[in-house]
Amino acid sequence: MKEADIKTSRRKDKTMRLEDMGYSNALEKFRTENKLDHFETGRVIAEHRERYIISTGKGEFEAEITGNLRFTAKDREGFPAVGDWVALTTYDPDFAIIHRILPRSSIIKRQAVGQSGGIQVIAANVDYAFVVQAVDRDFNINRLERYLTICNSSRVKPIIILSKIDLINEHERSEIQEKIKVRIKDVPVIAISNESWQGYDAIKSTIEKGKTYCMLGSSGAGKSTLLNNLSGKTIMRTDAISRSTNKGRHVTSHRELIILENGGILIDNPGMREVGIADSEGGLEITFDMIVRLSQNCRFRDCTHTNETGCAVLEAIEKGEIEKASYENWLKLEREKKHYESSVEERRKKDKEFGKLFKNYKKDMKKNKD
């Protein structure tokens, strides 16, 4: 079979209704009201270096964005991401051009690694996030609070998945679950084994048809194995943990959206070793809601909660009402948030100055021509 025939066959196998991929009446209303009827509608199911795979309901298409969309994008949020709904034009046999991103119900993002004030979009239009941590080596409750902050600022409901429970004993597992119970409230916790499949019924019961789920976690946490087991087939390659570093290898190299047999929609992600928060929607206030509530009772309105007399937060720590480790993690994330916000402001200032400079340059060029 020729390569073109293989691609056509693959596209035919992937046909499904847009509603099966989570398309809503609200999106259809927006499309109609904004006169996008002459475009096709599709969802981004994979992304790799600004090349996209779009599923339109008729099949799958490789796609690029228009030059106008690229030019008008102020930052990475202006580019499509896995999970996005887009207006596009398709061309035979398997190519498409993306003209517009439809409104997002949510967007999961983090600070871009090595870019001050920059962001990286992880996924869009996500309803729930499976925050996966391996209990044998990966478990870190500070990092867990960091992931929860990202979820809360993104308006995505988190579900904690403790993987590889077959590698520790029952006592160790109970200790981990108790630590989570003390520091994290009102977030479901499911413990699973990828060997015995313990806990999989609990995960499957949380997955609803038409809802989108995103997996977050470090390399080697067991996300790819979880995806393969939930889908019933090998979609992502899995590797063993490196013996020399005890760290997971990067197996998933790009983001991809998969439709599960029960109708749930799952987005897999590459493992993240750095999880810088880009919190602009009050994620910290939700994750550390008890600290925030107590801070309203401090004697001084501008209390920094570090050494002031009459600080309600410090008093709660002394009484054992708040774990000191959680408080210290909150301080760290607050400092990180403020640094990120100042970096964003500095970047905007530079962009504004460059915009003025470019505008004046164009004026001067026009004068010289006249």
Disulfide bonds with the S-S distance in Angstrom:
none
